[in-house]
Amino acid sequence: MKTVKTMLLAVALGLSLAGVQAGEWGNWRGPNHNGSTEEKDLPAKFSKTQGVIWSAPMPGPSAATPIVFGDHVFVSSSNPEEQQLMASSHDRKTGALRWKHVVAHGHNKDNRSNYAAPSPVTDGQIVSFFYGNGALATYTLDGEKLWSKNIEKEHGQFAYQWTPSSSPLLHDGTLYMQVLQRNTKVRGRGRDNGQSYILGFDPKTGEQLWKVYRSAKAKAESLEAYSTPVPFTHGGREEILISGGDCMTGHDPKTGRELWRWGTWNPTRIGHWRLVPSPVAGGGVVLACAPKRAPVYALKAGAEGDVSSRGMLWHSEGSRDGVSSDVCTPLFYQGSFFVLYGEGRDKMLSCVEPKTGKIKWASDLESRPLFRGSPTGADGKIYVQNHAGTVHVIDAKSGRVLHRAAMGEAGDDQTRASIAVAHGRL
């Protein structure tokens, strides 16, 4: 397997600024926490020589998505030569480096990713960076360090087959972290009788507000999740959605207390079904993606207690109808779910009706490289890039591929970041 090049580009693309609507992209899945934004006047066609407003060199590879707020673009990255994990801020208008910090040391534990995979998060007052070796640090927008800690050192070694990559969630005055891991050692790391848990922190001080253990009936690697917590409001009730360990749960944002649970997509308890896609919600439906070409499951929002026997509205047929996702988190946009299966030979993007699961259209993206980034919806278009860094622009109504832009460098084959949209630019 080829390694990721140690020089990446952060690229801003746009048209003229006339008519541009300002907006922020403060977390991995954007302002609505579902991959969508109301931004308009975005380009359908571009290339490395057309429409590029600025580019900036990165010190090394990362799977993190850029985070945009105000005049800042926040980026997590790594420097493999110096074994450094970096946090930086760039000027949104010019790409100029505003500040950078070495948050921790190290680079990777396997050849499929590195510690800089999680995306940063901001609420416009502070910005937090998390890394797969447990390092967590928070700064002011101007780069002043507020606090830092290491989750592994405080709560025990992580027990994952691969590199932990859940992004932090900053919502309504609380910083959330999830650690959904094995209950036994793996590759010499972790501990026997270990537990999965969710943490809530004061984002300004780093004080731990609460810790909630999250049980699951999954076995071995199926206990592991690389998903990210997602906030969701339905019927006036706020909750935090957590997916992994063969089940979906909703939690009280103030205390972490479990409100409801549904599961499972893995009734035979297959032991290697680690989970990567995060939850996504819309149209009164919460969507859970089972791995390995298994179905996606639509759950009725507003559940209470254990709804395993009654909470499901529908499920897809997985490999039989192509509506499945092993890695990519689905998009909810313009009243539909968009589910991307980026593995294997046929990379299928499906537009699905939330209430019934009816497939409105399905499009083969005709890409040999895999897709591991998640789709972004804006201005009637869907943007997603494959492992080679080729951005696909798809019409959201028809599924027609409007454009393919080769934004990667020669030899790139591990590009995993999703595309952020803010202030009229990609």
N, C-alpha and C positions, 0 to 999 in steps of 0.2 A: 504494500500500500504506500502510495506517495505521501510525503508529509506536506503540511500546509506551508506555503511560502511565509518567510518571516517579515515580509513587508506587504502590508495591505493598504488600501486606499479607502478613506471615507469620502464619499462623493455626494455633492449636493447638485440636484438637477432641477431646472425650472424654466418657465417661460418668462415673459416680461412680468413685472410686479403689478401691472395694472389689474385691478379687480381681485387681487389675491386676498383671501380671508385668513386672518391670523388665527392660529390654533397651536395647542401644545401636544407633545407626545411624551408624557411624563413617566411612562412605564412600558414594559415590554410589549403589551398588546394595545397600547394607545389610550386615548381619552375615555373611551367607552368600555375598556377592558375586554374587547371582543375582536380586535384587529381592524376596526373601522373608524373613520373620521368623516366629518362633514366638509372637509377641505374641497375647494373647487379649482378649476383652471390649471389642472396638472397635465404634464406632457404625456402623450401617448407614444411618441417616438423620440428617441435620443440615442446617443452613443458616447464613447469616450472622447470623441471629437466634436460632438454636437450637443449643445444644451448644458454642458458642464459649467457651473458657476464657480466652483472651487474643488480642489482635492487636497488631501492632507496625508502625509505618510504616517503610518502607525509603527510603533517599535517592534511589533510582532503579531502573531495570530490571535484571534479571539472569535468565539461564536456569538458574542453578545450583540444585541441590537442597540444602535445609538439612541440616546434619550435626549429630547429637545424641549427646552423650556426657556422662554424669553429670548435672550441673545446667546444662550449657551447650548452647545452640543456636548453631552457627557458620554464618554466612551471608556469601557473596560478593555484592557489589552494586556498582553504579556511580552516579556523580553526574554526569550529562551536562552540567549547567549549569557545574559547576566543573571538568569534565574530570578527575574523580578516580575511581580504582578502590579500593573500600573492602573491608576485612575487619572483621567485627564478631562479638561474642559477646553473646547474650541469655540471660537467666535462663530456664531451662526451665520453671519453675513459674509465673512471672508475666509473662514477655516483656520485663521491664525490661532496658535496655541495660547490659551489664557493661563492655564496652570496645569501642572501634573505632579503626582505624588507616587512614590513607591509604597504600596499598601502592605505588601508581604513578599516573602521570598519563596521560590519554587516555580514550577512550570506545569508538570503533568504527572499522572500516574499510569497512563496508558497511551497508546498511539492513535486513539480515535478522537481525542479532544484534549483540552488543557484546562487549567484551573480558572481561566478567564471566560468561561462559557456563560455564567449568569449575567443578566443585564442589570445596569444600575437603575435606580428609581428616585424620583424627586417629586415634591409637592410645591415647588416654587420657592421654598424657604431653605430646605436642606436637601442634600443628595447623598444617597447611601450606595455603597459598593460591596458586593459579596463575592467571594471566590471559593472554589471547590475544595480548598484545603482548610476551610472554616473561617478564614479572615473576613471580618465585617468592619467597615469603617464609614463614618459619616462626616461630611464637610458642609460648610456654608457654600452658597453658590459661588462665592469669590475664592474658594479653596482653603479657607481656614478650617483646620481639623477640630472637630467637636469631640469625638470619642472613637475608640476602636476596641475590638475584642476578638477572640477566636472561639467560635461555637464548639469546635472539637475539644479545645482545652477545658471549656467550662462544662460540657455535657458528655464527653467521651468520644473516642474515635468513631468516625463514620464507618458503617458496614455496607459498602457498595461494591458491586462487581466493576463498575465503570466510574467515571469521574462525576461527583455530585454537581448538578447544574441548575437546581431550582433558583429562580430569581426571587429577590425579596419583594414584598408588597408593602407600599406605604399608602394607608387609607384612613382618612378621618382621624388623624392624630395618633395612629398606632402603626408601628413597623412590624410586619409579620414575616416569620420564617417557618418553613416546614422542613422536617427531616424524616422522610419515609424510607426506612432502611431495613436490612435483614435483622433477625433476632439471634443470629449466630455470626461468628467470625467469617470473613471472606478474604482470601489471599493474605491471611495473617492480620487483618485489620478488623476493628470493631471488638465486640465482646459477646460471649454467650449470654443468653437471656436479656439481650438488648431490646430496646423498645423504640418505636417511632413516636414523634412528638411534634407539636406546634408551639411556637414561641411568640409572645407579644412583647414589644419593647416601646419605651418612650423614645421617639425618634430624635429628640433634642439632647437627651442625656445618656441614652443607652441603657437606662435602668430596665431590668426585666420586670414586666408587669404581671406576667403569668406564664405558666407552662402546662400544657395539656397533653397527656399521652393519648395516642390514637391506636387503638387495637385493630387487628385485621386477621382474617382466617387464611390469608394467602400463605404460600409455602416458598421457601428459598428465595430465588431472584425475583419472584412475583411480588414480594414485599417491597421491592425497591421502586421508587417513583422519582422521575426527573421533571415532574410537572411543577407548576407555579400556582400559589393560591390566587383566587379570583374573587373580587367582591361582587355581590349581586343583590338587588332589591326587587322584591315581588310582593304585591299586596300590602305595601307599607312596612314589610319586615326586611331588615338588612341581614345579610349573612356572608360568610366567607366559604367558598366552595373549595373542597380538597378532593383530589382524585388520585388513587393509587392503592396498592395492596388489595387488588381485585374488588374495590368498592368505591363509591362516591359518598361524601359526607358534607353536610352543611353545618357551620359553626357560628355561634354568637360572636360578633366582632369585638365586644367589650370584654369577654371573659374566655373565649375559646371553647366554651361548652358546646358539645355536640347537640345539634337540633334535630337532625334526621340522618338516616343512612339508607343507602340502597346498594345491593350487590347480591349476585355477582355476575360478571361476564365470563367467569372462569369456574363453572360448577364442578369440573373434575379436578380442580386445583393443580393444573399444569404448573411446573415449578420454574419455568424460564420466561414467564410473561411479565417482564419489567414494564413499567408504564412511562411513556414520554409525553404524550399530548396533555395539555392542561384542559380544565373544564372550560366550556363556553356556554353562554346562556342568551336567550332571546325569544321573543314571541311566546312567553309563558312556558318555555321548555329549557331544561338543562341537558346538555349533550355530553355524554361520556364515550370515549373511544377505546375500545379494546385493542390490544396489539396483535401483531402477526397476521394481518389480513382478516381478523375477526370483525364482527359487526360494530357499528356505532349504535348506542342506546339513547333514546330520548326519554327523559324523565319529566314528570309533571312537576312544575315549580310549586313551591308553597308547602312542601311535605313536612310532616312532623313524626318523630319516632322512627321505628324501623319499617320502611315501606318496600322491603325487598320483594314481597309477594304481590304488591299492588301498585307500585309507583311508576311502572314503565308504560309509556304511551305506544311506542313502536320500536322496532330495531331494523336495521338494514340487513342485507344478506351477506355482507362482507365480501369475500372473494367472488361470490356469484353475481352480485350486481355492481361491484366495484366501489361501493360506498364504504370505505374503510380508511383508517389512518394509523400508521405504526409510529410515526414521529411528529408530523406536522399538526399543530393545533388548528382546528377549524376556525373559519371566519364567520361571524354573523353580520350581515350587511344587507340593507334594503329589504328587510323582512325575510331573508333566506339564510340558511346555513350553506357554506361552501366547504366541502370536505376534500382534502387533497391526499391521495395515496402516492407517495413519492418514491416507492421502492420498485424493484423488479423491472420488467420490460416496459409495461404500459403505465405511464404516470398520469393518473386520472384525477381530474378536478370535477366534482359533482355539485350541482346546485340542488338543494333539498328543501322541500316545504316543511317548516317546523312542526306543525300539528299532526301531519299524516305520514311524513317520511317519503312522500312522492318525489321522484326525481324529475326536476324540471328540465335539466339538461346535463349531459356528461361530456367532457372534452378531454381527449387525449392530448397532452401537452407535447408529445413527440420529442422527448428529451432523453438522450442516452444517460447523461449524469443524473444522479439521484437528486431529489428535493428533500432537504431537511429543515429549511426555513419555513415559516408559517406565512400564509397569504395575508395581504393587507388590502382593504377595500376603501376606495376614495374616488370621488368624481366619476362614478359610474364604471370604474375600472378596478381590476384586481392586479396587484403587483406581487410577484414572488420570484426569488432567484434560486437557481439550482446550485449543485456542488461546484460547478465550474465558474460560478459568478455570472451566468447569463440570466438577465432579468426578463421574465415573461410578463407581458402586459395583455390582459384578457378582458374582453367586454363582459360586464357583469350580467347583462340581460340575455345574451345569446351563447356565451362560452367561447366565442370566436377569439383566437389569438390574434391580437392586433399588431404585436411587434415583439421581437426578441433582440435584446441589446447585450452584447458580449462585454461586460464590464470587468471581468476577471483578468488575471494575468496568465500567461502560458504556464501550464502545469498545475493550476489551481484545481483541487478536487475534493476540498473539504469546506467549502463556503456554506455556513449554516445560519448566518444572521438573517433576521427578518428586516423588512424595509419600513422605516419610520417616515411619516408624513406630517409636516408641520409648517405653518407660515407660507403655504403655497409652494413648498419644495419637497422633493423626495430626499 
